[in-house]
Amino acid sequence: MSATVALSTPKTQAEEKHKSSFAFKAVMAISVLYYARPEDVIPGLNVIPMVKIAGILALVALIFGMREQRVVKKIPVENKLHLLLFGQMVFSIPFAYWRMGAFNTVFFRATKGVIVMLLVALLVTSFRELKRLFWIQAASMSFMTMASIAQHNRNARMTGALGGVFENPNDLAINIALNWPLCFAFFLNADKAWKKAFWLGSMMIMIIGVVLTYSRSGFLAMGLCALISLYQFSVKGKRLHLIALAVLAAVFLAGAAPMFGLYPQIWLTRMESSVMGNIDNSYDRGSKEARTELLRLSLQEMATHPLTGVGPGNFQIFGDWHVAHNTYSEMGAEAGVPALIIFVAILGCAFWNLRRTAKSEEFKKNSETRLFSGAMLASLGAYLVGAAFSSTQYELFPYFMVAYTTVLYHMSCVFPDHGKSEAAATTPEQGNAAAKELRRSRQAAWLRD
């Protein structure tokens, strides 16, 4: 990172120290475009090619990041695996059932995940920046849930107000569940009453949102991430009062459910249909049987084409134009068993990053590191469940999450003292010396890593 230049007043010094680079601002813009979806909120903005703009921003961010020496020089293992996964997808294109469709899927959908994961992992070089990305994601999903509840038709399952990846009730519920632990972490980390009230309200609204989707997979994901969050923040974090607060919140939400259009009998019937199949008034419409058949078909195609699959984006041709609703089996069916193994390995690296972070000295002495590491562990646990019921391999949010764990590991283990020497500098010369020393310490750390 470029050295901090000290100016005349203490206030200006502080502002200069916390000044974000253009590269990081571009990363934030990409996050806003993906999670907040301004083109679906602001009239007339939908005619602008926001996806292409995000792609250009990504390229510019990487170029400027390298020029500003913000980028981590050694590519993390999970990013190398992601590049290998991309290579496997490219390799499968000539063997695809529909080659042009596979080409478009790889180079116009899968590439976004590769770029985003590289950008976040390599350009985010301070915990303050990581918290900003967390905030954008958590706040966007909070407002998305509020907007969805506001426009919810009480005689149907709730869908996402802004469309896109959040339009399907199941995808919306899973995304809410993935972001709920981040809201929990911000609630615990808030230093003012109004901030705590905002994040507590967001958490409760998000639970209501998941329930109103009547999503069985979303309920499982939310239940798991809630349990992991309570264990991380209450038991391990020694905040046992959170368990009592959770019980009170559950009672309150159960009593307030009718106000939001939730019909408990339908919801219970819906959950029962997870086992029993199509039941009257369960909103099932044979989806359990259809998804079972799609899972069987995806496993069959993976066994028939183990090395290359049927081609990225091609499974829908075999599944009567339906996705498999299972990230793992669809990845294997479309790009082969090697792609599935690599994808699982990428997720494994994310958990390994969190494990190494939990063993660091920075984790022991920094409460924010503990909070957001616990939140990411809960989010990843929820994703493992949610991915078994939805097709997410070409979406951005799983790769955002993996990249976040990379940054947490870097902040805790590779260069935990990042920015401290620069923050203590009072002259330009001291700032330059601190920056040089930081670069030398990073290089030594990269060689050891």
C-alpha positions in Angstrom: 0.0 0.0 0.0 1.2 3.5 -0.7 2.6 5.4 2.2 0.5 7.7 4.3 1.4 11.4 3.9 1.1 13.4 7.1 -0.4 16.8 6.7 -0.8 19.8 9.0 -3.7 19.0 11.2 -4.5 15.8 13.2 -7.9 15.6 11.6 -6.5 15.7 8.1 -3.9 13.1 9.1 -6.7 10.7 10.2 -8.6 11.4 7.0 -5.5 10.6 4.9 -4.8 7.4 6.8 -8.3 6.1 6.1 -8.4 7.2 2.5 -9.4 4.2 0.2 -7.7 3.7 -3.1 -9.5 3.7 -6.4 -9.0 -0.1 -6.7 -10.9 -0.8 -3.5 -13.6 1.7 -4.4 -14.1 -0.2 -7.6 -14.4 -3.5 -5.6 -17.1 -1.8 -3.4 -18.9 -0.7 -6.6 -19.0 -4.2 -7.9 -20.4 -5.4 -4.6 -23.1 -2.7 -4.6 -24.1 -3.6 -8.2 -24.4 -7.3 -7.4 -26.1 -7.1 -4.0 -28.1 -3.8 -4.0 -29.1 -4.1 -7.7 -29.7 -0.4 -8.3 -30.9 -1.0 -11.8 -34.0 -2.6 -10.4 -34.7 0.2 -8.0 -33.9 3.4 -9.9 -36.2 4.1 -12.9 -34.4 4.2 -16.2 -31.2 2.6 -14.9 -32.2 -0.8 -16.3 -31.3 0.3 -19.8 -27.6 0.7 -18.8 -25.5 -2.5 -19.2 -24.7 -2.9 -15.5 -23.1 -6.3 -16.0 -20.6 -5.0 -18.5 -19.9 -2.0 -16.3 -19.1 -4.3 -13.4 -16.8 -6.3 -15.7 -14.9 -3.1 -16.8 -14.7 -2.0 -13.1 -13.2 -5.4 -12.2 -10.5 -5.1 -14.8 -9.7 -1.5 -13.9 -9.6 -2.4 -10.2 -7.0 -5.1 -10.8 -4.8 -2.8 -12.9 -4.9 0.0 -10.4 -4.4 -2.4 -7.6 -1.2 -3.6 -9.1 0.0 -0.1 -9.8 -0.7 0.9 -6.2 1.1 -2.2 -4.9 -2.0 -3.2 -3.0 -2.2 -6.6 -4.5 -0.9 -9.7 -2.6 1.9 -10.9 -4.8 1.5 -14.6 -4.2 -1.9 -16.0 -5.4 -3.6 -18.0 -2.6 -4.2 -21.7 -3.1 -8.0 -21.3 -3.3 -7.6 -18.8 -6.2 -5.2 -21.2 -8.0 -7.8 -23.9 -7.6 -10.5 -21.6 -9.0 -8.3 -20.9 -12.0 -7.9 -24.6 -12.4 -11.7 -25.0 -12.2 -12.1 -22.4 -14.9 -9.5 -24.3 -17.0 -11.5 -27.5 -16.6 -14.6 -25.7 -17.7 -12.8 -24.4 -20.8 -11.5 -27.9 -21.5 -15.1 -29.2 -21.4 -16.4 -26.8 -24.0 -15.4 -28.8 -27.2 -17.1 -31.9 -25.7 -20.3 -30.0 -24.8 -23.7 -31.0 -26.2 -24.3 -27.3 -27.1 -20.9 -25.8 -27.6 -22.0 -22.2 -28.0 -24.1 -22.4 -24.8 -21.1 -23.8 -22.9 -18.8 -21.1 -24.3 -21.2 -18.3 -23.2 -21.6 -19.9 -19.8 -17.9 -20.1 -19.2 -16.8 -16.8 -20.6 -19.7 -14.6 -19.6 -20.8 -16.2 -16.3 -18.0 -18.2 -14.8 -15.4 -15.6 -15.4 -17.2 -13.1 -13.1 -16.7 -15.5 -10.2 -13.0 -15.9 -11.0 -12.4 -12.1 -11.3 -14.4 -11.3 -8.1 -12.6 -13.9 -6.0 -9.2 -12.6 -7.3 -10.1 -9.0 -6.7 -11.3 -9.4 -3.1 -8.6 -11.8 -2.1 -5.8 -9.8 -3.6 -6.9 -6.2 -3.3 -8.5 -6.0 0.2 -5.6 -5.3 2.5 -7.1 -4.1 5.7 -9.8 -5.2 8.1 -11.5 -1.9 7.7 -12.0 -2.5 4.0 -13.2 -6.0 4.7 -15.8 -4.7 7.1 -17.0 -2.3 4.4 -17.7 -5.1 2.1 -19.4 -7.1 4.8 -21.6 -4.0 5.5 -22.6 -3.5 1.9 -23.6 -7.2 1.6 -25.5 -7.4 4.9 -27.2 -4.0 4.6 -28.2 -4.8 1.0 -29.8 -8.1 1.9 -31.5 -6.5 4.9 -33.2 -3.8 2.7 -33.9 -6.5 0.0 -35.8 -8.5 2.6 -37.7 -5.5 3.9 -38.7 -4.6 0.3 -39.7 -8.2 -0.5 -41.9 -8.4 2.6 -43.5 -5.0 1.8 -44.6 -6.2 -1.7 -45.4 -9.8 -0.6 -48.6 -11.4 -1.8 -50.0 -13.1 1.2 -51.6 -15.8 -0.9 -48.3 -17.0 -2.3 -44.7 -17.6 -1.4 -42.6 -14.5 -1.0 -40.2 -13.7 -3.9 -37.4 -11.2 -4.1 -38.5 -7.6 -4.8 -35.6 -6.8 -7.0 -35.4 -10.0 -9.2 -32.2 -11.4 -10.5 -30.6 -14.1 -8.4 -33.0 -13.3 -5.5 -36.2 -13.7 -7.5 -36.7 -17.4 -6.8 -38.1 -18.0 -3.2 -35.5 -20.7 -2.5 -32.6 -18.7 -3.7 -33.8 -15.6 -1.8 -34.1 -17.6 1.4 -30.6 -19.1 1.1 -29.1 -15.7 0.4 -30.9 -14.3 3.4 -29.6 -17.1 5.6 -26.0 -16.6 4.3 -26.1 -13.0 5.4 -27.9 -13.3 8.7 -24.7 -14.2 10.6 -23.1 -11.0 9.3 -26.0 -8.9 10.7 -25.5 -10.8 14.0 -21.8 -9.9 14.1 -22.5 -6.2 13.3 -25.2 -6.3 16.1 -22.6 -7.5 18.6 -19.9 -5.1 17.3 -22.1 -2.0 17.3 -21.0 0.7 19.7 -24.3 2.8 19.6 -27.8 1.9 20.6 -29.4 2.9 17.3 -26.9 0.7 15.4 -27.7 -2.3 17.7 -31.4 -1.6 17.1 -30.9 -1.5 13.3 -29.0 -4.8 13.1 -31.3 -6.5 15.6 -34.3 -5.4 13.6 -32.6 -6.6 10.4 -32.0 -10.0 11.9 -35.6 -10.4 12.9 -36.9 -9.2 9.5 -34.6 -11.6 7.8 -35.9 -14.6 9.8 -39.5 -13.5 8.9 -38.4 -13.3 5.3 -37.0 -16.8 5.2 -40.2 -18.1 6.8 -42.4 -16.2 4.3 -40.6 -17.9 1.4 -41.9 -21.2 2.7 -38.5 -22.5 1.5 -37.6 -25.9 3.0 -33.9 -25.5 2.0 -33.8 -21.9 3.2 -35.2 -23.0 6.6 -32.6 -25.7 6.9 -29.8 -23.2 6.0 -31.1 -20.6 8.4 -31.5 -23.1 11.2 -27.9 -24.3 10.8 -26.4 -20.9 10.6 -28.4 -19.8 13.6 -27.1 -22.7 15.6 -23.5 -22.1 14.5 -23.8 -18.4 15.2 -25.2 -19.0 18.7 -22.4 -21.5 19.4 -19.7 -19.1 18.1 -21.0 -15.9 19.7 -22.7 -17.2 22.8 -20.9 -20.3 24.0 -17.4 -19.7 22.6 -17.8 -15.9 22.9 -19.0 -16.3 26.5 -22.2 -14.3 25.9 -24.7 -16.8 27.4 -27.4 -14.1 27.6 -27.7 -14.4 23.8 -29.4 -17.8 24.2 -32.1 -16.2 26.4 -32.4 -13.3 23.9 -32.8 -15.9 21.1 -35.7 -17.6 22.9 -37.5 -14.3 23.5 -37.0 -13.4 19.9 -38.4 -16.7 18.8 -41.5 -16.2 21.0 -42.0 -12.7 19.7 -41.7 -13.7 16.0 -44.1 -16.6 16.5 -46.7 -14.2 17.9 -46.1 -11.5 15.3 -46.1 -14.0 12.3 -49.8 -13.4 11.4 -49.1 -9.6 11.0 -46.8 -10.5 8.1 -49.1 -12.9 6.3 -47.6 -16.1 7.6 -50.0 -19.0 8.0 -48.5 -21.4 10.5 -50.6 -24.4 9.3 -49.4 -23.9 5.7 -45.8 -23.5 6.9 -45.9 -26.7 9.0 -47.5 -28.6 6.1 -44.8 -27.2 3.8 -42.1 -28.5 6.1 -43.9 -31.9 6.4 -43.9 -32.1 2.6 -40.1 -32.3 2.7 -40.6 -35.9 3.8 -44.0 -36.8 2.6 -43.9 -35.1 -0.8 -46.9 -33.4 -2.4 -49.4 -32.6 0.3 -52.5 -30.4 -0.1 -51.9 -26.7 0.7 -48.2 -27.2 0.9 -47.2 -25.1 -2.1 -45.3 -28.2 -3.2 -46.9 -28.9 -6.6 -44.8 -32.0 -7.0 -41.5 -30.2 -6.6 -40.0 -32.8 -4.3 -40.6 -35.5 -6.9 -39.3 -33.3 -9.7 -36.2 -32.4 -7.9 -35.5 -36.0 -7.0 -35.7 -36.9 -10.7 -33.4 -34.0 -11.6 -30.9 -35.1 -9.0 -31.0 -38.6 -10.4 -30.5 -37.3 -13.9 -27.6 -35.1 -12.9 -25.9 -38.0 -11.2 -26.5 -40.2 -14.3 -25.0 -37.6 -16.6 -22.0 -37.2 -14.3 -21.5 -41.0 -14.4 -21.9 -41.1 -18.2 -19.5 -38.1 -18.8 -17.1 -38.3 -15.9 -14.2 -36.3 -17.4 -15.9 -33.4 -19.2 -19.5 -33.5 -18.4 -22.2 -32.5 -20.8 -20.9 -28.9 -21.0 -21.2 -25.8 -18.7 -24.8 -24.6 -18.8 -26.0 -27.6 -20.7 -27.7 -29.6 -18.1 -31.0 -27.8 -18.6 -31.2 -29.3 -22.1 -31.4 -32.8 -20.5 -33.4 -31.6 -17.5 -36.4 -30.3 -19.5 -35.0 -26.8 -19.2 -34.7 -27.0 -15.4 -31.5 -26.7 -13.4 -30.6 -29.6 -11.1 -31.2 -27.6 -7.9 -28.0 -29.1 -6.6 -24.8 -27.2 -7.0 -22.6 -30.3 -6.5 -24.3 -32.7 -8.8 -24.9 -30.1 -11.5 -21.2 -29.0 -11.4 -20.2 -32.6 -11.9 -22.8 -33.2 -14.6 -21.8 -30.1 -16.6 -18.0 -30.0 -16.2 -17.1 -33.5 -15.0 -16.0 -35.1 -11.8 -12.7 -33.1 -11.8 -14.6 -29.9 -11.6 -16.7 -31.2 -8.7 -13.6 -32.2 -6.8 -11.9 -28.8 -7.4 -15.1 -26.9 -6.4 -15.3 -28.9 -3.1 -11.6 -28.3 -2.5 -12.2 -24.5 -2.9 -14.8 -24.6 -0.2 -12.5 -26.7 1.9 -9.8 -24.0 1.6 -12.3 -21.5 3.0 -12.8 -23.6 6.1 -9.1 -24.1 6.3 -8.5 -20.4 6.2 -10.9 -19.9 9.1 -9.3 -22.7 11.1 -5.8 -21.1 10.7 -7.3 -17.7 11.5 -8.8 -19.1 14.8 -5.3 -20.3 15.8 -3.6 -16.9 15.3 -2.6 -14.4 17.9 -4.7 -11.7 16.1 -7.8 -13.9 16.6 -7.1 -14.2 20.4 -6.7 -10.4 21.0 -9.0 -8.9 18.4 -12.7 -9.2 19.1 -13.7 -8.1 15.6 -11.6 -10.8 14.0 -13.4 -13.4 16.3 -16.8 -12.0 15.5 -16.5 -11.9 11.7 -14.6 -15.2 11.5 -17.5 -16.8 13.4 -20.0 -15.2 11.1 -18.2 -16.5 8.0 -18.1 -20.0 9.5 -21.9 -19.9 10.0 -22.4 -18.5 6.5 -20.2 -21.2 4.9 -22.1 -23.9 6.9 -25.4 -22.5 5.7 -24.0 -22.5 2.1 -23.0 -26.1 2.2 -26.6 -27.0 3.0 -28.2 -24.4 0.7 -26.0 -25.5 -2.3 -27.4 -29.0 -2.0 -30.9 -27.5 -2.9 -30.0 -24.8 -5.5 -27.7 -24.2 -8.5 -25.2 -21.6 -7.4 -22.0 -22.6 -9.2 -22.1 -19.6 -11.6 -23.3 -17.0 -9.1 -20.9 -14.6 -7.3 -21.9 -14.9 -3.7 -20.1 -18.2 -2.9 -16.8 -16.8 -4.4 -17.2 -13.6 -2.4 -17.4 -15.7 0.8 -14.3 -17.8 0.0 -12.4 -14.6 -0.8 -13.5 -13.1 2.5 -11.9 -16.0 4.3 -8.7 -15.5 2.4 -8.6 -11.9 3.6 -9.3 -12.9 7.2 -6.4 -15.3 7.0 -4.1 -12.7 5.5 -5.1 -10.1 8.1 -4.6 -12.6 11.0 -1.7 -14.7 9.9 0.3 -13.3 6.9 0.5 -9.7 7.8 -1.4 -9.1 11.1 0.3 -5.8 11.8 -0.8 -4.3 8.5 -1.2 -0.6 8.6 -0.2 -0.2 12.3 3.3 1.2 11.5 1.8 3.5 8.9 -0.9 4.7 11.3 1.8 5.6 13.9 3.8 7.6 11.4 3.8 11.4 11.9 6.0 12.5 9.0 6.1 11.6 5.3 9.5 10.0 5.8 8.3 7.8 8.6 5.3 6.8 6.5 7.5 5.9 3.6 9.8 3.9 5.8 6.8 2.1 7.4 5.5 1.2 3.9 8.8 -0.2 2.8 9.1 -2.2 6.0 5.6 -3.6 5.5 6.5 -4.7 2.0 9.6 -6.4 3.2 7.7 -8.2 6.0 5.1 -9.3 3.4 7.7 -10.7 1.1 9.2 -12.7 4.0 5.7 -14.0 4.9 4.9 -15.0 1.4 8.1 -17.0 1.2 7.3 -18.8 4.4 3.6 -19.4 3.4 
